[in-house]
Amino acid sequence: MTARSYTAPDGRTWTFRPRPEVRKEEAATHVTLLVESLGEVRVVSCLRDEWESGEPDYLAWLARAVPLGGSRGMAGER
């Protein structure tokens, strides 16, 4: 799988690149993407069919992406 570029409505260009690591139980159905722009790196998981489709939803992926090393499930927990 190759990288893809997307220019967001704000003019910022993002590169979406498949990450080699994916959860073992999701390997057949999901792709984990590194999302990079101007020194910012995020990560998002999507269905493999979404990534392979001719019209991926880049805006939805950006909305769900978290900073590399971050986790949505850990916010506010101690």
Rosetta constraint file for C-alpha pairs under 8 A:
AtomPair CA 1 CA 18 HARMONIC 6.78 0.50
AtomPair CA 2 CA 17 HARMONIC 6.65 0.50
AtomPair CA 2 CA 18 HARMONIC 7.29 0.50
AtomPair CA 3 CA 15 HARMONIC 6.64 0.50
AtomPair CA 3 CA 16 HARMONIC 5.50 0.50
AtomPair CA 3 CA 17 HARMONIC 4.37 0.50
AtomPair CA 3 CA 18 HARMONIC 6.92 0.50
AtomPair CA 4 CA 15 HARMONIC 5.66 0.50
AtomPair CA 4 CA 16 HARMONIC 5.19 0.50
AtomPair CA 4 CA 17 HARMONIC 6.60 0.50
AtomPair CA 5 CA 13 HARMONIC 6.77 0.50
AtomPair CA 5 CA 14 HARMONIC 5.62 0.50
AtomPair CA 5 CA 15 HARMONIC 4.41 0.50
AtomPair CA 5 CA 16 HARMONIC 6.17 0.50
AtomPair CA 6 CA 13 HARMONIC 5.58 0.50
AtomPair CA 6 CA 14 HARMONIC 5.24 0.50
AtomPair CA 6 CA 15 HARMONIC 6.41 0.50
AtomPair CA 6 CA 16 HARMONIC 7.88 0.50
AtomPair CA 6 CA 58 HARMONIC 7.12 0.50
AtomPair CA 7 CA 11 HARMONIC 5.80 0.50
AtomPair CA 7 CA 12 HARMONIC 5.54 0.50
AtomPair CA 7 CA 13 HARMONIC 4.21 0.50
AtomPair CA 7 CA 14 HARMONIC 6.19 0.50
AtomPair CA 8 CA 12 HARMONIC 5.40 0.50
AtomPair CA 8 CA 13 HARMONIC 6.21 0.50
AtomPair CA 8 CA 14 HARMONIC 7.43 0.50
AtomPair CA 8 CA 59 HARMONIC 7.50 0.50
AtomPair CA 12 CA 37 HARMONIC 7.34 0.50
AtomPair CA 13 CA 37 HARMONIC 6.19 0.50
AtomPair CA 14 CA 35 HARMONIC 6.44 0.50
AtomPair CA 14 CA 36 HARMONIC 5.48 0.50
AtomPair CA 14 CA 37 HARMONIC 4.86 0.50
AtomPair CA 15 CA 34 HARMONIC 7.88 0.50
AtomPair CA 15 CA 35 HARMONIC 5.59 0.50
AtomPair CA 15 CA 36 HARMONIC 5.18 0.50
AtomPair CA 15 CA 37 HARMONIC 6.57 0.50
AtomPair CA 16 CA 33 HARMONIC 6.08 0.50
AtomPair CA 16 CA 34 HARMONIC 5.77 0.50
AtomPair CA 16 CA 35 HARMONIC 4.69 0.50
AtomPair CA 16 CA 36 HARMONIC 6.71 0.50
AtomPair CA 17 CA 33 HARMONIC 5.37 0.50
AtomPair CA 17 CA 34 HARMONIC 5.20 0.50
AtomPair CA 17 CA 35 HARMONIC 6.54 0.50
AtomPair CA 18 CA 31 HARMONIC 6.55 0.50
AtomPair CA 18 CA 32 HARMONIC 5.86 0.50
AtomPair CA 18 CA 33 HARMONIC 4.47 0.50
AtomPair CA 18 CA 34 HARMONIC 6.18 0.50
AtomPair CA 19 CA 31 HARMONIC 7.53 0.50
AtomPair CA 19 CA 32 HARMONIC 5.43 0.50
AtomPair CA 19 CA 33 HARMONIC 5.26 0.50
AtomPair CA 19 CA 34 HARMONIC 5.90 0.50
AtomPair CA 20 CA 32 HARMONIC 7.72 0.50
AtomPair CA 21 CA 32 HARMONIC 7.16 0.50
AtomPair CA 22 CA 26 HARMONIC 6.75 0.50
AtomPair CA 22 CA 27 HARMONIC 5.84 0.50
AtomPair CA 22 CA 30 HARMONIC 7.67 0.50
AtomPair CA 22 CA 31 HARMONIC 6.78 0.50
AtomPair CA 22 CA 32 HARMONIC 5.85 0.50
AtomPair CA 23 CA 27 HARMONIC 6.10 0.50
AtomPair CA 26 CA 30 HARMONIC 5.40 0.50
AtomPair CA 27 CA 31 HARMONIC 7.13 0.50
AtomPair CA 28 CA 48 HARMONIC 7.79 0.50
AtomPair CA 29 CA 47 HARMONIC 5.85 0.50
AtomPair CA 29 CA 48 HARMONIC 5.38 0.50
AtomPair CA 29 CA 49 HARMONIC 7.76 0.50
AtomPair CA 30 CA 45 HARMONIC 6.58 0.50
AtomPair CA 30 CA 46 HARMONIC 5.51 0.50
AtomPair CA 30 CA 47 HARMONIC 4.33 0.50
AtomPair CA 30 CA 48 HARMONIC 4.55 0.50
AtomPair CA 30 CA 49 HARMONIC 7.98 0.50
AtomPair CA 31 CA 45 HARMONIC 5.69 0.50
AtomPair CA 31 CA 46 HARMONIC 5.54 0.50
AtomPair CA 31 CA 47 HARMONIC 6.16 0.50
AtomPair CA 31 CA 48 HARMONIC 5.33 0.50
AtomPair CA 31 CA 51 HARMONIC 7.26 0.50
AtomPair CA 32 CA 43 HARMONIC 7.03 0.50
AtomPair CA 32 CA 44 HARMONIC 5.79 0.50
AtomPair CA 32 CA 45 HARMONIC 4.30 0.50
AtomPair CA 32 CA 46 HARMONIC 6.50 0.50
AtomPair CA 33 CA 43 HARMONIC 5.59 0.50
AtomPair CA 33 CA 44 HARMONIC 5.33 0.50
AtomPair CA 33 CA 45 HARMONIC 6.04 0.50
AtomPair CA 33 CA 46 HARMONIC 7.76 0.50
AtomPair CA 34 CA 41 HARMONIC 6.77 0.50
AtomPair CA 34 CA 42 HARMONIC 5.87 0.50
AtomPair CA 34 CA 43 HARMONIC 4.73 0.50
AtomPair CA 34 CA 44 HARMONIC 6.82 0.50
AtomPair CA 35 CA 41 HARMONIC 5.64 0.50
AtomPair CA 35 CA 42 HARMONIC 4.93 0.50
AtomPair CA 35 CA 43 HARMONIC 5.75 0.50
AtomPair CA 35 CA 44 HARMONIC 7.49 0.50
AtomPair CA 35 CA 62 HARMONIC 7.90 0.50
AtomPair CA 35 CA 65 HARMONIC 7.79 0.50
AtomPair CA 36 CA 40 HARMONIC 5.60 0.50
AtomPair CA 36 CA 41 HARMONIC 4.55 0.50
AtomPair CA 36 CA 42 HARMONIC 6.37 0.50
AtomPair CA 37 CA 41 HARMONIC 6.69 0.50
AtomPair CA 40 CA 67 HARMONIC 7.87 0.50
AtomPair CA 41 CA 67 HARMONIC 6.09 0.50
AtomPair CA 41 CA 68 HARMONIC 5.84 0.50
AtomPair CA 42 CA 65 HARMONIC 5.74 0.50
AtomPair CA 42 CA 66 HARMONIC 5.20 0.50
AtomPair CA 42 CA 67 HARMONIC 4.19 0.50
AtomPair CA 42 CA 68 HARMONIC 4.78 0.50
AtomPair CA 43 CA 65 HARMONIC 5.29 0.50
AtomPair CA 43 CA 66 HARMONIC 5.55 0.50
AtomPair CA 43 CA 67 HARMONIC 6.26 0.50
AtomPair CA 43 CA 68 HARMONIC 5.56 0.50
AtomPair CA 44 CA 61 HARMONIC 6.50 0.50
AtomPair CA 44 CA 62 HARMONIC 7.83 0.50
AtomPair CA 44 CA 64 HARMONIC 6.49 0.50
AtomPair CA 44 CA 65 HARMONIC 4.59 0.50
AtomPair CA 44 CA 66 HARMONIC 6.66 0.50
AtomPair CA 45 CA 65 HARMONIC 7.97 0.50
AtomPair CA 46 CA 50 HARMONIC 6.57 0.50
AtomPair CA 46 CA 51 HARMONIC 6.97 0.50
AtomPair CA 46 CA 61 HARMONIC 7.59 0.50
AtomPair CA 47 CA 51 HARMONIC 6.66 0.50
AtomPair CA 48 CA 52 HARMONIC 6.19 0.50
AtomPair CA 49 CA 53 HARMONIC 5.89 0.50
AtomPair CA 50 CA 55 HARMONIC 7.94 0.50
AtomPair CA 50 CA 56 HARMONIC 5.76 0.50
AtomPair CA 50 CA 57 HARMONIC 7.66 0.50
AtomPair CA 51 CA 56 HARMONIC 6.05 0.50
AtomPair CA 52 CA 56 HARMONIC 7.70 0.50
AtomPair CA 57 CA 61 HARMONIC 6.50 0.50
AtomPair CA 58 CA 62 HARMONIC 6.19 0.50
AtomPair CA 59 CA 63 HARMONIC 6.19 0.50
AtomPair CA 60 CA 64 HARMONIC 6.36 0.50
AtomPair CA 61 CA 65 HARMONIC 5.93 0.50
AtomPair CA 66 CA 70 HARMONIC 5.87 0.50
AtomPair CA 66 CA 71 HARMONIC 6.72 0.50
AtomPair CA 66 CA 72 HARMONIC 7.18 0.50
AtomPair CA 67 CA 71 HARMONIC 7.97 0.50
AtomPair CA 71 CA 75 HARMONIC 7.28 0.50
